[in-house]
Amino acid sequence: MNLFIIAGFVGPQEVIIILIIVLLLFGGRKIPELMKGLGKGMKEFKNATKEDEPEKSKSKTEKIDS
């Protein structure tokens, strides 16, 4: 609840300031590499969750058949 209230106070000026600080900290060359790594991580997570779903449905059908 507190996070929602705090997030409500972040306006466009604050977002721009935060982006400038991130740019200064990581530099222009490092940010695309960070985003690429984040994208790969998200893709691996999606693939892992998709692989778990057939196992769950398979175990449910085995329980029904038994």
C-alpha positions in Angstrom: 0.0 0.0 0.0 2.8 2.4 0.9 4.6 1.7 -2.4 1.4 2.6 -4.3 1.2 5.9 -2.5 4.8 6.7 -3.1 4.6 5.7 -6.8 1.6 8.1 -7.1 3.8 11.0 -6.3 6.4 10.3 -9.1 5.7 12.7 -11.9 7.3 13.2 -15.3 10.0 15.5 -14.0 11.1 13.0 -11.4 11.2 10.2 -14.1 13.4 12.4 -16.3 15.7 13.1 -13.4 15.9 9.4 -12.6 16.7 8.5 -16.2 19.5 11.1 -16.3 21.0 9.7 -13.1 20.9 6.2 -14.5 22.5 7.4 -17.7 25.3 9.1 -15.8 25.9 6.1 -13.6 26.0 3.4 -16.3 26.9 5.4 -19.4 25.3 5.2 -22.8 27.1 2.1 -23.9 26.3 0.0 -20.9 22.5 0.6 -20.8 21.8 -1.5 -24.0 23.8 -4.3 -22.6 21.8 -4.2 -19.4 18.5 -4.2 -21.3 19.7 -7.1 -23.5 20.6 -9.1 -20.4 17.2 -8.2 -18.8 15.4 -9.4 -22.0 17.3 -12.7 -22.0 16.4 -13.3 -18.4 12.7 -12.6 -19.0 12.8 -14.9 -22.0 14.4 -17.7 -20.0 11.8 -17.2 -17.2 8.9 -17.5 -19.7 10.4 -20.6 -21.2 10.8 -22.1 -17.8 7.2 -21.4 -16.8 6.0 -22.9 -20.1 8.0 -26.0 -19.5 6.4 -26.5 -16.1 2.8 -26.2 -17.3 2.8 -29.5 -19.3 4.3 -31.3 -16.3 1.5 -30.0 -14.1 -1.2 -30.9 -16.5 0.4 -34.3 -17.1 0.5 -35.1 -13.4 -3.2 -34.1 -13.1 -4.2 -36.4 -15.9 -2.2 -39.3 -14.3 -4.1 -38.7 -11.0 -7.4 -38.9 -12.9 -6.5 -42.1 -14.7 -5.4 -43.8 -11.5 
